Every structure is written in structure tokens, then in C-alpha cells.
Amino acid sequence: MARILILFAHPALEKSRVHKALLQQMPHVRGVTFNDLYEQYPDLDIDIEREQQLLLRHDTIVFQHPFYWYSSPAIIKQWMDLVLEHGWAYGGEGRMLHGKRLLNVISTGGSAEAYSPQGRNRYPILELLRPFELTARLCGMDYLPPFVIHSTHRISNEELQREAHRYRAALNLLAGHDADTGSLPLQGYLNDLIID
Ligand SMILES: Cc1cc2nc3c(=O)[nH]c(=O)nc-3n(C[C@H](O)[C@H](O)[C@H](O)COP(=O)(O)O)c2cc1C
């Protein structure tokens, strides 16, 4: 079984609707370690050794968070700056993450149409997530198509539940030994590859 590490960042989880719904799926997925970064490090004082040891024990690394200012909440960036050390994650002898997989799981207030060339945000989500894709590549990781939930202020409870079940199915797929993720097209979203 492949082990999944979820690096979760939501600075106001008590006000969340979308990520709360996603987190309710966790008990139904085997082999997942849930690492709530804001709970663990309220002062952003990240324990590098602890985080690196966690990374070594898992095969798939997930960044799960709301989309903030076309990017992630600050602690994700802090985590990347500190934990992905030169000579460990990349550069020189830095090969500790080689062969692992990286997945972004995000929610956006903006609609899918808003994240298109004609839309108000101009660029597709895949373009805005390029820094994560390139980070994965630099560290020798396979970058997976992201799992995205749009229109968070308008999504119905039914649709949210459907996406939450897709998330659970996606994690179970990734936990399977024989998940052939090397062939996943980096065009659409992981959501669309899950058959309900
Ligand atoms: C500080 C902040 C920045 C945000 N920036 C964006 C943004 O750049 N693009 C976007 O589509 N939504 C943005 N949003 C909306 C959030 O992504 C949305 O509220 C969140 O995904 C909802 O998930 P939740 O119910 O789990 O909180 C932002 C919200 C906040 C509070």
C-alpha cells in the first residue's frame, strides 16, 4: 500500500465549509497521515527534522488548502522554504524525494470559467500552480493533475458532497499499489479522472 501524507493548511478552519467536508472523508481512507500545519506550528516555527522524517515515510505528498491570493496560505510557502533543503530535496546529493508524487488539493472562490483566458482571473489553475509543478520536478517527484473545487461560496451541499466523495476515491486510488500515475495527463483536474 502506498502511504499518503496530507500537508493541510487552513488558517481559519472553524469558518471553513469546503475543507471541513473534505476532512470528513479522512476516516474512510487507509494509509493517510494527516499533518495540520497551522495546528502544529501556530507560530510558523516549523520543525524541519520532523517534517523531513514524515516525508521519507510516505510515497504521495498532498498540499491541501484554500487558494489564497492565487497561491497558498503562508505556512505552505514557509514549509517549502525550510523543509526542502538543498542537498536533501534537490541539488548535489539531494535526492530524498525522488520518485514520490506531489498533489495539490485546492478550493477557490472563483469559478472554473473565471480561471480561463476569457475569465476575470485570465489564467487556468494549472498555470497558477506551476511553482508547485516545478518544485516537484526539481525534487525529482511526479506532479499529478490537481484536485480542485471551484465556486466555494456558491457550491451546493449536494455538489460539495459529490466532490468530497471524489476526493476520497482519488486518495484511495493513490493508496493502491498499482496506481499508474505516470501516465496521467497534466491537462485537466484529478476530479475528472474519478468515475462516480
Ligand atoms: C485571504 C484570502 C484570499 C483569497 N484568495 C483567493 C484567490 O486568490 N482566488 C480565489 O478564487 N479565491 C480566493 N479566496 C477564497 C477562498 O479560496 C475560499 O474562501 C476558500 O477556498 C473556501 O474554502 P473553505 O470553505 O474551506 O474556507 C480567498 C480567501 C481569503 C480569505
The ligand as an SDF file (V2000), in Angstrom:
LIG
                    3D

 31 33  0  0  0  0  0  0  0  0999 V2000
   -7.1570   35.8070    2.2630 C   0  0  0  0  0  0  0  0  0  0  0  0
   -7.9960   35.1400    1.2000 C   0  0  0  0  0  0  0  0  0  0  0  0
   -7.5270   35.1320   -0.1050 C   0  0  0  0  0  0  0  0  0  0  0  0
   -8.2790   34.5040   -1.0990 C   0  0  0  0  0  0  0  0  0  0  0  0
   -7.7780   34.5000   -2.3710 N   0  0  0  0  0  0  0  0  0  0  0  0
   -8.4750   33.8510   -3.3520 C   0  0  0  0  0  0  0  0  0  0  0  0
   -7.9570   33.8210   -4.6810 C   0  0  0  0  0  0  0  0  0  0  0  0
   -6.8750   34.3150   -4.9920 O   0  0  0  0  0  0  0  0  0  0  0  0
   -8.6860   33.1850   -5.6270 N   0  0  0  0  0  0  0  0  0  0  0  0
   -9.8860   32.5850   -5.3480 C   0  0  0  0  0  0  0  0  0  0  0  0
  -10.5010   32.0120   -6.2620 O   0  0  0  0  0  0  0  0  0  0  0  0
  -10.4030   32.6000   -4.0810 N   0  0  0  0  0  0  0  0  0  0  0  0
   -9.7200   33.2190   -3.0860 C   0  0  0  0  0  0  0  0  0  0  0  0
  -10.2090   33.2390   -1.7930 N   0  0  0  0  0  0  0  0  0  0  0  0
  -11.4370   32.4620   -1.4880 C   0  0  0  0  0  0  0  0  0  0  0  0
  -11.0590   31.1210   -0.8420 C   0  0  0  0  0  0  0  0  0  0  0  0
  -10.2860   30.3330   -1.7040 O   0  0  0  0  0  0  0  0  0  0  0  0
  -12.3030   30.3480   -0.4400 C   0  0  0  0  0  0  0  0  0  0  0  0
  -12.9970   31.1300    0.5340 O   0  0  0  0  0  0  0  0  0  0  0  0
  -11.9710   29.0010    0.1530 C   0  0  0  0  0  0  0  0  0  0  0  0
  -11.4180   28.1610   -0.8150 O   0  0  0  0  0  0  0  0  0  0  0  0
  -13.2050   28.3320    0.7260 C   0  0  0  0  0  0  0  0  0  0  0  0
  -12.8470   27.1330    1.4040 O   0  0  0  0  0  0  0  0  0  0  0  0
  -13.3310   26.8770    2.9100 P   0  0  0  0  0  0  0  0  0  0  0  0
  -14.8420   26.8120    2.9050 O   0  0  0  0  0  0  0  0  0  0  0  0
  -12.7240   25.5510    3.3260 O   0  0  0  0  0  0  0  0  0  0  0  0
  -12.8150   28.0180    3.7460 O   0  0  0  0  0  0  0  0  0  0  0  0
   -9.5170   33.8790   -0.7840 C   0  0  0  0  0  0  0  0  0  0  0  0
   -9.9810   33.9370    0.5290 C   0  0  0  0  0  0  0  0  0  0  0  0
   -9.2480   34.5620    1.5120 C   0  0  0  0  0  0  0  0  0  0  0  0
   -9.7850   34.5910    2.9180 C   0  0  0  0  0  0  0  0  0  0  0  0
  1  2  1  0
  2  3  1  0
  2 30  2  0
  3  4  2  0
  4  5  1  0
  4 28  1  0
  5  6  2  0
  6  7  1  0
  6 13  1  0
  7  8  2  0
  7  9  1  0
  9 10  1  0
 10 11  2  0
 10 12  1  0
 12 13  2  0
 13 14  1  0
 14 15  1  0
 14 28  1  0
 15 16  1  0
 16 17  1  0
 16 18  1  0
 18 19  1  0
 18 20  1  0
 20 21  1  0
 20 22  1  0
 22 23  1  0
 23 24  1  0
 24 25  2  0
 24 26  1  0
 24 27  1  0
 28 29  2  0
 29 30  1  0
 30 31  1  0
M  END
$$$$
